[in-house]
Amino acid sequence: MPIFHLDSAYQDTWVVLDRSLRVVDSGDHLEPLRRKHGAGARRTFCFVSGAQDRPQPLPERDWSLRGLLGHPPLTLAALG
């Protein structure tokens, strides 16, 4: 599972990742996971928050010059 998709399988929980960023364990509390996995091997501990904490998607934005300026760009005919 790609690390960017952890929230599809885990919510409001700690996950333990190995060097290849694969999930090797998960749990509600960090300290027991640290005691279990922190001594020998290199592990990454991260908290995956729940759906209510996810940022809302940005609204579609018009990235054209017209959209960024909020009006059509000036032309020579308009200046004339």
Buried (B, 14 or more C-beta within 10 A) or exposed (E): EEEEEBBEEBBEBBBBBBEEEEBBBBBEEBEEBBEEBBEEEEBEBBEBEEEEEEEEEEEEEEEEEEEEEEEEEEEEEEEE
